Amino acid sequence: MKTTFAMFLTLFLTFPFSFSIEPDSIIGKWENSDQSRVLEFVKSGNSYEARILEAKDSDLIGQNQLTDIIFSKENEKYEGVLHIIQRNRTIPAILTLLDSNNMEIEVSKGPFSKKEKWVKIQ
């Protein structure tokens, strides 16, 4: 009985922490679901940014797609700014790591919102 309780207590205490996200988990190369773009997330001072490594439009390569990305320990999500380069506009973005290799980026403007899944490739 004591062994069962000890195992239960150990699992209970460690389980919530086994899925916690480390802020630097976002660093690396990520590809969107239709494989038309690859972004590289890097640390930039106290925040992160994502630079375009591959895109159908070669003029976009090397430009920042996301900037000012900050990790929120409270909700374990990242908040940043998405740059719509072709229109010279920016939109707030929320980045959610679904697990260590899958991320969802959500942007909203007024009543419109869009979510896109990304897969870590490195």
C-alpha positions as CSV (number, residue, x, y, z in Angstrom):
1,M,0.0,0.0,0.0
2,K,2.8,2.4,0.9
3,T,4.6,1.6,-2.3
4,T,1.5,2.3,-4.4
5,F,0.9,5.6,-2.6
6,A,4.6,6.6,-3.1
7,M,4.4,5.8,-6.8
8,F,1.2,7.8,-7.2
9,L,2.7,10.7,-5.3
10,T,5.8,10.6,-7.5
11,L,3.8,10.6,-10.7
12,F,1.5,13.3,-9.4
13,L,4.3,15.6,-8.5
14,T,6.4,15.0,-11.7
15,F,3.6,14.8,-14.3
16,P,2.7,18.5,-14.4
17,F,6.4,19.4,-14.9
18,S,7.1,16.9,-17.7
19,F,5.2,19.0,-20.3
20,S,6.4,22.4,-19.3
21,I,8.0,24.4,-22.1
22,E,11.4,25.9,-21.9
23,P,11.5,29.4,-23.5
24,D,14.3,28.5,-25.9
25,S,12.3,25.5,-27.3
26,I,11.2,27.8,-30.1
27,I,14.8,28.2,-31.4
28,G,15.5,26.3,-34.6
29,K,14.2,25.9,-38.1
30,W,10.4,25.5,-38.7
31,E,8.5,24.7,-41.8
32,N,4.8,25.5,-42.5
33,S,2.2,22.8,-43.3
34,D,2.2,23.3,-47.1
35,Q,6.1,23.4,-47.1
36,S,6.2,26.7,-48.8
37,R,8.2,28.6,-46.2
38,V,11.0,27.9,-43.7
39,L,11.6,30.2,-40.8
40,E,14.6,30.2,-38.4
41,F,13.9,31.3,-34.9
42,V,16.8,32.9,-33.0
43,K,17.2,34.7,-29.7
44,S,17.6,38.4,-30.1
45,G,18.4,40.1,-26.7
46,N,15.5,39.4,-24.4
47,S,13.2,38.3,-27.2
48,Y,13.1,36.0,-30.2
49,E,12.7,36.7,-33.9
50,A,12.1,34.5,-37.0
51,R,13.9,35.1,-40.3
52,I,12.7,33.7,-43.6
53,L,15.2,31.1,-44.9
54,E,13.1,29.6,-47.8
55,A,10.1,31.0,-49.6
56,K,8.5,30.9,-53.1
57,D,9.2,34.6,-53.4
58,S,13.0,34.9,-53.3
59,D,12.8,38.6,-52.4
60,L,11.5,37.6,-48.9
61,I,14.5,35.4,-48.0
62,G,16.5,37.0,-45.2
63,Q,13.7,39.2,-44.0
64,N,12.2,39.0,-40.5
65,Q,8.7,37.4,-40.5
66,L,8.2,37.6,-36.8
67,T,9.8,40.0,-34.2
68,D,9.6,41.0,-30.6
69,I,8.6,37.4,-29.6
70,I,8.3,37.1,-25.8
71,F,7.6,33.9,-23.8
72,S,4.9,34.1,-21.2
73,K,5.5,31.8,-18.3
74,E,1.9,32.4,-17.2
75,N,0.2,30.7,-20.2
76,E,3.3,29.1,-21.8
77,K,2.8,30.8,-25.1
78,Y,4.8,33.3,-27.1
79,E,3.5,36.7,-28.1
80,G,5.1,38.7,-30.9
81,V,4.6,40.7,-34.1
82,L,4.0,39.1,-37.5
83,H,5.3,41.2,-40.5
84,I,3.2,41.1,-43.7
85,I,6.2,42.2,-45.8
86,Q,4.4,42.6,-49.1
87,R,1.8,45.0,-47.5
88,N,4.2,46.7,-45.1
89,R,1.9,45.9,-42.2
90,T,2.2,44.2,-38.8
91,I,-0.2,42.1,-36.8
92,P,0.0,40.7,-33.3
93,A,0.7,37.0,-33.2
94,I,0.4,34.2,-30.6
95,L,2.7,31.2,-31.0
96,T,1.8,28.0,-29.2
97,L,4.1,25.0,-28.9
98,L,1.9,22.0,-29.2
99,D,4.8,19.7,-28.4
100,S,8.6,19.9,-29.0
101,N,8.2,19.5,-32.8
102,N,4.8,21.2,-33.5
103,M,3.8,24.9,-33.2
104,E,0.7,26.9,-34.1
105,I,0.9,30.5,-35.1
106,E,-2.3,32.5,-34.7
107,V,-2.9,36.1,-36.0
108,S,-6.1,38.1,-35.5
109,K,-7.2,41.4,-37.0
110,G,-10.7,42.6,-36.1
111,P,-13.2,39.7,-36.6
112,F,-10.7,37.8,-38.8
113,S,-8.2,35.3,-37.5
114,K,-5.9,32.6,-39.0
115,K,-4.0,29.7,-37.5
116,E,-1.2,27.9,-39.2
117,K,0.7,24.8,-38.0
118,W,4.5,24.6,-38.3
119,V,6.8,21.6,-37.8
120,K,10.3,21.8,-36.4
121,I,12.9,20.6,-39.0
122,Q,16.1,21.3,-37.0
